[in-house]
Amino acid sequence: MAAQVEGGTRTFVANDASIAAFLRVKLTSASGHQVELAGTGEVHIGIVQPSPLIANGSPVTLKLANAPGTVKVVAGGAVTIGATLYGAAAGRVDDVSSGSAIGIALNSAGAAGDIIEMLPFNVLSTTAATTSIADAGAFTSEADVEGALQEIYQDILSIQQFLGVPLTTVRRLSSGSLPSYIWEQFVPLPALREVTTNDIPLAVASWPPTLLPHWSSPTATPTRRSASYGQLRTATL
């Protein structure tokens, strides 16, 4: 049967021997009345309130996550006042980005285990600067969405500095003409913007020596020569 509470607290049953006062908890899987400690980055439904008896299998009172006011929480490490807090392991909180931001520290913590006051965010943060990312492939060192988006944008700008080789064109080229086509197409765009068509040979005069031998003269109309794929792989634009 569905229930309804009018206040900011609700009673559940502890399903975790490590549950203690001021720790974050979540609903136990497939249960609507049992709770266990919330882990790193996990969404919690409430904070355990002090009680004479808090043990596995006993009733525990939670201050619900959507309740008004501030809450006491257990720090997972040193925290400075005003820091944005996230869910940490074992029901604690920390200023290390993980998942969505859950609140702001109203006083500091000197070490793990200290109890601090937190002003909760009643709405989970979805801003890029406070939402962490899971990067299993280790593609970036950035910890949040905002930093990763900035990195992606810079990569896109770098890619736009060069003219790409369409795959459909590559399929139509023979292996002998592919090197010449690549040299012709991968002229940096800034160089093209700074020179006229007739001056393009001058623009390639600054290319590395690994490429220059394949032109008859860097200051004259180039005569393309063939090159092995090994040369192409070792050439650096």
SERO-4910 file (N, C-alpha, C, O; in steps of 0.05 Angstrom, whole numbers):
BEGIN
 pado doro    nc1    nc2    nc3   cac1   cac2   cac3    cc1    cc2    cc3    oc1    oc2    oc3
  Met    A     17    -24      0      0      0      0     18     25      0     37     26     14
  Ala    A     10     44    -16     26     69    -17     21     85      8     -1     86     19
  Ala    A     42     99     16     41    116     40     48    145     32     57    150     10
  Gln    A     43    163     51     50    191     46     58    204     72     45    200     93
  Val    A     80    219     72     88    233     95     87    263     90     93    272     68
  Glu    A     79    278    110     76    307    107    101    322    116    106    344    107
  Gly    A    117    310    133    141    323    143    166    316    126    163    305    104
  Gly    A    189    324    136    214    319    121    229    295    129    252    291    120
  Thr    A    216    277    146    230    252    154    212    228    148    188    231    144
  Arg    A    224    205    146    210    180    141    226    157    153    251    158    153
  Thr    A    213    137    162    226    114    174    229     91    154    210     85    140
  Phe    A    253     79    153    259     56    136    272     35    154    275     39    178
  Val    A    278     12    142    292     -9    156    321    -11    146    325    -12    122
  Ala    A    340    -12    164    368    -14    157    374    -41    145    367    -62    157
  Asn    A    387    -41    122    396    -67    110    426    -66    105    436    -77     85
  Asp    A    440    -54    123    469    -51    121    480    -47    149    472    -29    163
  Ala    A    499    -65    156    510    -64    183    527    -39    188    533    -32    211
  Ser    A    535    -25    166    552     -2    169    536     24    172    548     46    174
  Ile    A    510     23    171    494     47    173    498     60    200    497     47    221
  Ala    A    502     87    199    506    102    223    494    130    219    487    137    197
  Ala    A    493    146    240    481    172    238    497    190    219    521    189    218
  Phe    A    482    207    205    492    227    186    505    216    161    519    230    147
  Leu    A    499    191    155    509    179    130    486    180    109    463    179    115
  Arg    A    494    181     83    475    181     61    467    152     56    483    133     57
  Val    A    441    148     50    431    121     44    414    121     19    403    142     11
  Lys    A    412     98      6    395     94    -17    377     70    -12    382     54      6
  Leu    A    357     67    -29    339     44    -26    354     19    -34    369     18    -54
  Thr    A    350     -2    -19    361    -28    -27    347    -38    -52    322    -34    -55
  Ser    A    361    -51    -70    350    -60    -95    325    -78    -90    326    -95    -72
  Ala    A    304    -73   -105    279    -88   -104    265    -86    -77    250   -104    -69
  Ser    A    271    -64    -63    258    -60    -37    248    -31    -35    262    -13    -43
  Gly    A    224    -28    -24    214     -1    -20    216      9      8    207     31     14
  His    A    227     -7     26    228      0     54    255     -4     67    259      4     90
  Gln    A    273    -17     54    300    -22     65    320     -3     52    318      4     29
  Val    A    340      5     68    360     24     58    388     13     64    392     -2     83
  Glu    A    407     22     48    435     16     51    452     40     44    442     59     33
  Leu    A    477     40     51    494     63     46    497     69     16    499     50      0
  Ala    A    496     94      9    500    103    -18    530    106    -24    545    115     -7
  Gly    A    538     97    -47    566     97    -54    575    123    -68    560    142    -70
  Thr    A    599    122    -79    611    145    -93    594    153   -117    589    136   -135
  Gly    A    585    178   -118    570    188   -140    541    178   -142    526    186   -160
  Glu    A    532    162   -123    505    151   -123    485    171   -111    492    186    -92
  Val    A    461    171   -121    440    188   -111    429    176    -84    424    152    -83
  His    A    427    192    -64    416    183    -39    387    193    -35    379    213    -48
  Ile    A    372    179    -19    344    188    -14    342    203     12    322    216     17
  Gly    A    362    201     29    361    215     55    386    211     71    404    196     64
  Ile    A    387    225     94    409    224    113    400    211    139    379    219    149
  Val    A    414    192    148    407    178    173    408    197    197    427    211    200
  Gln    A    386    197    213    385    215    236    393    199    261    390    175    262
  Pro    A    404    213    281    413    200    306    391    185    319    368    194    319
  Ser    A    397    162    331    378    145    345    393    129    366    416    122    361
  Pro    A    380    122    388    393    105    408    402     78    397    422     67    407
  Leu    A    388     68    378    395     42    367    394     43    336    373     45    324
  Ile    A    418     42    324    419     40    295    435     15    288    459     13    292
  Ala    A    421     -5    278    433    -31    273    420    -43    249    398    -35    240
  Asn    A    434    -63    238    423    -77    214    396    -90    222    395   -106    241
  Gly    A    375    -85    207    349    -96    212    331    -79    230    308    -86    233
  Ser    A    342    -58    241    326    -40    258    315    -17    243    326    -10    222
  Pro    A    294     -4    253    284     20    239    304     43    241    317     47    262
  Val    A    306     59    220    322     83    220    306    106    208    291    102    189
  Thr    A    310    129    220    295    153    211    314    169    192    337    174    199
  Leu    A    303    176    169    319    191    150    308    220    148    283    224    149
  Lys    A    326    239    145    317    265    136    318    263    106    339    260     94
  Leu    A    295    265     93    293    260     65    309    281     49    312    304     57
  Ala    A    318    272     25    335    289      8    320    314     -1    333    335     -7
  Asn    A    294    314     -2    279    337    -11    268    354     12    252    372      8
  Ala    A    277    348     37    267    362     60    280    390     61    303    394     52
  Pro    A    266    410     73    278    436     75    299    437     96    302    419    113
  Gly    A    315    459     96    336    462    116    363    450    109    367    442     86
  Thr    A    381    450    128    407    439    124    409    412    138    392    404    154
  Val    A    431    397    132    435    370    144    463    367    154    482    380    143
  Lys    A    467    350    174    494    342    181    501    318    165    486    299    161
  Val    A    526    318    155    537    296    139    565    289    149    578    305    163
  Val    A    574    266    141    601    257    148    620    261    124    614    252    102
  Ala    A    642    275    129    661    281    108    678    257    101    686    242    119
  Gly    A    684    254     75    701    232     67    730    240     66    748    224     61
  Gly    A    736    266     72    763    276     72    763    305     80    742    315     88
  Ala    A    785    318     79    786    347     85    769    363     66    771    358     42
  Val    A    753    381     76    735    397     60    737    426     69    738    431     94
  Thr    A    738    445     51    738    473     58    710    484     58    692    474     44
  Ile    A    706    505     74    679    517     75    672    529     48    689    542     35
  Gly    A    647    526     40    638    536     14    643    517     -9    635    523    -31
  Ala    A    656    494     -4    662    475    -25    637    462    -36    618    456    -20
  Thr    A    636    456    -61    614    440    -73    619    411    -65    641    400    -69
  Leu    A    598    398    -55    601    371    -45    588    350    -64    568    356    -78
  Tyr    A    600    327    -64    590    304    -80    588    280    -62    599    279    -41
  Gly    A    573    260    -72    571    235    -57    597    220    -57    609    215    -79
  Ala    A    606    212    -34    631    196    -32    624    168    -23    601    161    -18
  Ala    A    645    151    -20    641    123    -13    630    121     16    634    139     32
  Ala    A    617     99     21    607     92     48    588    113     59    588    117     84
  Gly    A    572    126     42    552    144     52    562    172     60    548    188     71
  Arg    A    588    177     55    599    203     62    598    223     39    587    217     18
  Val    A    609    247     44    609    267     23    638    277     21    654    275     39
  Asp    A    644    289     -3    671    299     -7    669    321    -29    649    324    -42
  Asp    A    691    336    -31    691    357    -52    704    346    -78    709    362    -96
  Val    A    710    320    -79    720    308   -103    697    302   -122    678    289   -115
  Ser    A    699    313   -146    677    310   -166    670    281   -172    688    265   -179
  Ser    A    645    274   -168    635    247   -174    605    248   -176    591    253   -156
  Gly    A    594    243   -200    565    245   -204    556    274   -203    572    292   -210
  Ser    A    532    279   -194    522    306   -192    528    318   -165    530    304   -145
  Ala    A    532    344   -165    537    358   -140    511    357   -122    489    358   -132
  Ile    A    515    353    -96    492    349    -78    488    371    -58    468    373    -45
  Gly    A    508    389    -55    505    410    -35    530    427    -32    550    423    -46
  Ile    A    529    445    -12    551    463     -6    559    460     23    541    459     40
  Ala    A    585    458     28    594    456     56    592    483     70    602    503     61
  Leu    A    578    483     93    575    507    108    596    511    130    598    531    143
  Asn    A    612    490    134    636    492    151    656    472    141    650    455    125
  Ser    A    680    474    150    702    458    140    706    432    155    697    429    178
  Ala    A    719    413    142    726    387    155    756    384    153    768    388    132
  Gly    A    769    377    175    798    374    175    807    347    166    829    344    156
  Ala    A    789    327    168    797    299    161    772    283    156    750    291    163
  Ala    A    777    259    145    755    240    140    742    233    167    756    228    187
  Gly    A    715    232    167    701    225    191    690    249    206    673    246    224
  Asp    A    699    273    199    688    297    212    659    301    203    652    296    181
  Ile    A    643    311    222    615    317    216    613    347    209    622    364    224
  Ile    A    601    353    186    598    381    177    569    386    170    553    368    166
  Glu    A    563    412    168    536    420    159    536    425    129    554    437    119
  Met    A    515    414    116    513    417     87    487    430     79    466    423     90
  Leu    A    488    448     61    464    460     49    458    443     24    472    446      4
  Pro    A    437    426     25    432    408      2    421    423    -23    408    443    -20
  Phe    A    427    412    -46    414    421    -71    389    404    -73    391    380    -76
  Asn    A    366    416    -72    341    401    -75    336    391   -103    320    373   -107
  Val    A    350    403   -122    349    393   -150    377    384   -157    396    399   -153
  Leu    A    380    360   -167    407    350   -175    419    368   -196    406    376   -215
  Ser    A    444    375   -192    458    392   -211    462    379   -238    470    356   -239
  Thr    A    456    394   -259    460    384   -286    478    403   -302    481    400   -326
  Thr    A    490    422   -288    508    441   -302    534    427   -308    544    409   -294
  Ala    A    546    435   -330    570    422   -340    593    424   -321    610    406   -320
  Ala    A    595    445   -305    617    449   -287    615    432   -262    635    428   -248
  Thr    A    592    421   -256    588    406   -231    579    378   -236    571    364   -217
  Thr    A    579    369   -261    571    341   -267    596    326   -276    608    333   -297
  Ser    A    603    305   -262    627    290   -269    622    271   -292    599    266   -299
  Ile    A    643    261   -304    640    242   -326    654    216   -320    674    215   -305
  Ala    A    643    194   -330    655    168   -328    671    163   -354    659    161   -375
  Asp    A    697    161   -351    714    158   -375    729    132   -373    753    131   -368
  Ala    A    715    110   -378    727     83   -376    750     79   -396    768     64   -392
  Gly    A    748     94   -419    769     91   -439    793    109   -435    812    108   -450
  Ala    A    793    125   -413    815    143   -407    822    161   -431    845    165   -438
  Phe    A    801    172   -443    805    190   -466    811    218   -458    821    234   -474
  Thr    A    806    225   -433    811    253   -424    819    252   -395    813    234   -380
  Ser    A    834    273   -387    841    276   -359    822    294   -344    824    299   -320
  Glu    A    802    305   -359    783    324   -346    763    308   -329    756    285   -335
  Ala    A    755    321   -307    737    307   -288    708    314   -291    691    299   -282
  Asp    A    702    336   -304    674    344   -307    667    350   -336    685    352   -353
  Val    A    641    352   -342    632    355   -369    642    381   -382    649    381   -405
  Glu    A    643    403   -366    652    428   -377    680    426   -387    686    436   -409
  Gly    A    698    414   -371    726    412   -380    729    394   -405    744    400   -423
  Ala    A    713    372   -405    714    354   -428    704    368   -454    715    364   -475
  Leu    A    683    384   -451    672    398   -475    693    418   -485    696    421   -510
  Gln    A    707    432   -467    728    450   -476    750    436   -491    760    445   -511
  Glu    A    757    412   -481    778    396   -494    769    387   -522    784    388   -541
  Ile    A    744    378   -524    733    370   -549    733    393   -569    740    390   -593
  Tyr    A    725    417   -560    724    440   -577    752    447   -587    755    454   -611
  Gln    A    772    446   -570    799    452   -579    809    431   -600    822    438   -619
  Asp    A    801    406   -596    809    385   -615    795    390   -642    808    386   -663
  Ile    A    770    399   -641    756    405   -666    770    428   -681    773    427   -705
  Leu    A    778    449   -666    792    471   -679    818    462   -691    825    472   -713
  Ser    A    832    444   -678    857    434   -689    852    418   -715    867    421   -734
  Ile    A    831    402   -715    825    386   -738    818    404   -762    825    398   -785
  Gln    A    804    426   -756    796    444   -777    819    459   -790    815    473   -810
  Gln    A    843    457   -779    866    469   -791    876    455   -817    893    465   -831
  Phe    A    865    432   -822    874    416   -845    850    408   -862    828    405   -853
  Leu    A    856    404   -888    836    393   -906    837    363   -905    859    351   -908
  Gly    A    815    351   -901    814    321   -900    814    308   -927    810    321   -947
  Val    A    820    282   -927    818    266   -952    793    251   -951    790    232   -935
  Pro    A    773    257   -968    748    241   -969    753    212   -975    768    206   -993
  Leu    A    740    194   -960    744    166   -965    736    158   -993    748    140  -1005
  Thr    A    715    171  -1003    706    164  -1030    727    170  -1051    730    156  -1071
  Thr    A    742    192  -1046    764    199  -1065    787    179  -1062    799    171  -1082
  Val    A    793    171  -1038    815    152  -1033    809    126  -1048    827    113  -1058
  Arg    A    784    118  -1048    777     93  -1061    781     94  -1091    787     74  -1104
  Arg    A    779    119  -1103    783    122  -1132    812    125  -1140    818    123  -1164
  Leu    A    830    130  -1121    858    135  -1127    873    108  -1128    867     90  -1112
  Ser    A    893    107  -1145    911     84  -1145    931     88  -1123    934    111  -1113
  Ser    A    945     68  -1115    964     70  -1093    987     89  -1100    999    102  -1083
  Gly    A    993     91  -1126   1015    108  -1134   1008    137  -1132   1026    154  -1127
  Ser    A    983    144  -1137    976    173  -1137    967    182  -1109    963    206  -1105
  Leu    A    962    164  -1090    953    172  -1064    972    190  -1049    963    210  -1038
  Pro    A    999    185  -1049   1017    204  -1035   1015    232  -1045   1014    251  -1030
  Ser    A   1015    235  -1072   1013    262  -1083    987    276  -1075    987    300  -1069
  Tyr    A    965    261  -1075    939    273  -1067    940    282  -1038    929    303  -1032
  Ile    A    952    266  -1021    953    273   -993    969    299   -989    961    316   -973
  Trp    A    992    301  -1002   1008    325   -999    992    349  -1009    993    371   -997
  Glu    A    977    345  -1030    962    367  -1042    939    376  -1024    933    400  -1022
  Gln    A    926    357  -1010    902    363   -995    908    371   -966    892    385   -953
  Phe    A    932    364   -955    937    369   -928    954    395   -924    970    396   -905
  Val    A    951    414   -941    962    441   -937    947    454   -914    923    456   -916
  Pro    A    961    463   -893    946    476   -871    929    499   -881    938    515   -897
  Leu    A    905    501   -870    886    522   -879    897    550   -873    893    568   -890
  Pro    A    911    555   -850    922    582   -846    941    590   -869    942    614   -877
  Ala    A    957    571   -879    975    577   -901    960    586   -926    968    604   -940
  Leu    A    938    572   -932    922    578   -955    909    606   -953    906    620   -973
  Arg    A    902    613   -928    889    639   -925    909    662   -929    901    684   -936
  Glu    A    935    657   -924    955    678   -925    969    681   -952    984    700   -957
  Val    A    963    662   -970    977    664   -996    957    662  -1019    934    653  -1015
  Thr    A    965    672  -1043    949    669  -1066    954    642  -1078    972    627  -1070
  Thr    A    939    635  -1099    942    608  -1111    970    605  -1122    982    583  -1119
  Asn    A    981    626  -1135   1008    624  -1146   1030    622  -1125   1052    613  -1131
  Asp    A   1023    631  -1101   1044    631  -1080   1043    605  -1063   1060    602  -1045
  Ile    A   1024    587  -1068   1023    563  -1052   1049    547  -1051   1056    537  -1030
  Pro    A   1064    545  -1074   1090    532  -1072   1108    544  -1051   1124    530  -1038
  Leu    A   1107    571  -1048   1123    584  -1027   1115    576   -999   1131    574   -981
  Ala    A   1089    572   -996   1078    564   -970   1089    538   -960   1093    534   -936
  Val    A   1095    519   -979   1105    493   -971   1135    494   -966   1147    473   -959
  Ala    A   1148    517   -970   1177    518   -966   1184    513   -936   1206    505   -930
  Ser    A   1164    517   -918   1170    513   -890   1163    484   -881   1166    478   -858
  Trp    A   1155    468   -900   1150    440   -893   1175    426   -884   1197    434   -892
  Pro    A   1173    405   -868   1197    390   -859   1212    378   -882   1201    372   -903
  Pro    A   1239    375   -879   1255    363   -900   1246    336   -910   1252    327   -932
  Thr    A   1231    321   -892   1221    295   -900   1202    296   -924   1198    277   -938
  Leu    A   1189    320   -928   1170    323   -950   1182    338   -973   1175    333   -996
  Leu    A   1200    357   -968   1210    374   -989   1224    359  -1012   1221    367  -1035
  Pro    A   1239    337  -1007   1252    323  -1030   1232    313  -1051   1240    307  -1073
  His    A   1207    311  -1044   1188    301  -1063   1177    323  -1082   1159    317  -1098
  Trp    A   1187    347  -1079   1180    369  -1097   1205    377  -1113   1227    376  -1102
  Ser    A   1201    385  -1138   1225    392  -1154   1238    417  -1143   1262    420  -1144
  Ser    A   1222    437  -1132   1233    461  -1120   1211    473  -1103   1188    475  -1112
  Pro    A   1218    481  -1079   1197    493  -1061   1189    521  -1070   1168    531  -1061
  Thr    A   1204    534  -1088   1197    561  -1097   1187    562  -1125   1183    583  -1137
  Ala    A   1182    539  -1137   1172    538  -1165   1148    520  -1166   1141    507  -1146
  Thr    A   1135    519  -1189   1112    502  -1192   1121    473  -1186   1139    463  -1200
  Pro    A   1109    460  -1167   1119    433  -1159   1113    412  -1179   1092    411  -1193
  Thr    A   1132    393  -1181   1128    370  -1197   1126    346  -1178   1146    339  -1165
  Arg    A   1103    335  -1176   1099    313  -1156   1114    288  -1164   1115    280  -1187
  Arg    A   1126    276  -1144   1140    251  -1148   1128    230  -1130   1115    236  -1110
  Ser    A   1132    205  -1137   1121    183  -1121   1137    180  -1095   1160    188  -1094
  Ala    A   1124    168  -1076   1137    163  -1050   1125    137  -1039   1102    131  -1044
  Ser    A   1140    124  -1022   1130     99  -1010   1113    106   -986   1114    128   -976
  Tyr    A   1096     87   -978   1079     92   -955   1096     94   -930   1087    107   -911
  Gly    A   1119     81   -930   1137     84   -907   1146    112   -903   1148    122   -880
  Gln    A   1152    126   -925   1159    154   -923   1137    171   -913   1141    190   -897
  Leu    A   1112    165   -921   1089    180   -912   1085    177   -882   1078    196   -868
  Arg    A   1089    152   -873   1084    147   -845   1105    162   -827   1098    170   -805
  Thr    A   1129    166   -837   1150    179   -821   1150    209   -825   1163    223   -809
  Ala    A   1137    219   -846   1136    247   -850   1118    261   -830   1097    251   -823
  Thr    A   1126    285   -821   1111    300   -801   1103    326   -813   1120    342   -821
  Leu    A   1077    332   -814   1068    358   -824   1069    378   -802   1062    401   -806
***
